[in-house]
């Protein structure tokens, strides 16, 4: 990317005018990623076999484990016991285990809601956008695609996930004041042990992602259990290890790990290998806004609601091996014996394998590589959803999509995560703002001309007519202002973000 010269804007210049002037000074930001679609992100969707990891990952594992092997073994034993117990609860309870709250109740006492959200890592906020308005988003999107037949989508023969980032409906949804309020309330479930951390959870910023319109009977978008936000980076010192995000897990003390501590994640690098769709922004929650009515099995989301346990298992699994291998298939009595704690031992001869992880791709899970999770039992559907409901899941949560859409109507969502204002997120927002003005995909996504030639693509004037000040801030077109309640860390990140964005 070419160097960007920072310019001081004269006092009194409107924020939007200054931002646009800054965009012109920046010139065209080069798009470094190749063209593609969502299949570029997942090995399972691409149809290719994952290449073996470089040998250096054996040393990465050795360095993480050396000196506390016995604690790791003890913590693994306790972990398998807790996973087994919790899996029974999940399989018995089903979708009802997922906490849910009405948008109109977000100003009430949220103690119990936050407690359940932190345990499960997933939640539904109902009625964030009025039903008729949310359903209209889907119809407006279909009109936009019809007017622009060059729009890329996956799969080619039965499009479900569209390479759209700047459609009129997406711009409206991201700027909707109700959605921004819901994001703010949800992000307040997080906390920072460093009171001066450069972060504001009360200031959501937009991350322009795709949308999905999945028709009944579809089996092409069969996305299995996975986590986003990188894969191998979770073990690497210069990835999540920069500020020891998972140190308690690697030290054999996973029960001390707090998935909702934010300050340790601020310097983490989640996209060391520039994968197509590898997220470089800190998304506290991934999420989508529903544009349709769907139920379990109807082409919708599945999640694993034991966040802390699955994170610990993901990270510890590469350090252990089965003594007696699985003889036939991952089910039945032989599978039960295979999963027994006594059949698993610490692997002193470190190999580079990180089960399900591949350079530049998301982390994927299956019953062969991750048998103790018993995914068929521990993955549960999101409950019945109406248009306008907002579904979120923690950035480390294992999630999947129905293999087959068995419903009778479309399953349509806009992917809209909840992202706090941080210095790194502001830098991404600066580049994403430029992409919006050009009509190209955001920096994390497959490149190409995107929607730059699309008929009816929203402009800056369109955004100004739709968004209030909070919505403009979220897109990087209005100045962040401190209040009497702002912490020292928030004041500092506001100033830094304004400098980065030229506001």
Number of C-alpha atoms within 10 A of each C-alpha: 8 9 8 12 8 13 13 10 16 8 6 7 11 14 18 18 14 21 23 18 14 22 21 11 13 16 12 14 17 12 19 14 17 13 16 18 22 20 19 22 21 24 20 15 17 13 10 9 8 15 9 12 16 11 12 11 18 17 13 16 21 18 11 17 20 13 11 12 19 14 15 23 18 12 21 26 16 14 21 18 14 13 19 15 11 17 21 12 14 20 15 13 12 17 19 14 20 23 22 18 14 12 19 12 11 15 8 7 9 14 10 10 16 19 13 17 23 22 17 21 27 28 26 24 24 23 21 24 22 14 18 11 14 24 20 15 26 24 12 15 18 14 12 20 17 11 13 16 9 12 15 19 21 19 18 11 8 14 17 21 23 19 22 24 25 26 22 19 21 25 22 19 23 24 23 18 18 17 25 23 18 18 27 20 19 22 23 14 18 17 16 15 10 12 13 15 19 23 27 24 23 19 22 26 30 26 25 27 21 23 26 24 19 23 21 15 16 21 17 18 23 16 19 19 20 22 22 21 23 28 26 27 23 22 21 19 16 16 22 24 19 15 16 20 24 23 16 15 21 24 18 21 17 23 14 11 17 15 19 20 15 21 20 19 21 20 19 23 23 25 25 17 14 19 21 25 27 24 20 19 23 26 23 24 24 21 23 25 30 30 30 23 19 23 18 19 18 26 29 25 22 22 25 27 31 23 23 20 19 19 19 22 20 21 17 24 17 21 23 16 14 16 13 12 13 17 9 9 11 19 14 10 10 14 19 13 13 22 23 14 16 12 13 18 15 19 14 13 8 18 19 17 18 23 19 20 24 22 20 23 26 26 26 24 22 17 15 14 15 19 18 23 25 18 18 10 15 23 24 24 25 23 21 14 23 20 27 27 26 29 24 23 26 25 21 22 24 27 24 22 20 21 18 19 24 18 18 11 16 22 25 26 29 26 22 26 28 29 25 27 24 28 22 20 21 25 16 21 27 21 19 24 23 24 25 21 15 17 23 23 28 24 26 23 29 25 19 15 14 22 24 16 13 19 12 13 17 19 16 13 9 13 18 14 9 16 20 15 15 21 26 21 20 26 25 29 28 23 23 23 12 15 9 5 8 14 17 15 16 26 20 19 23 25 16 18 25 18 15 18 23 23 24
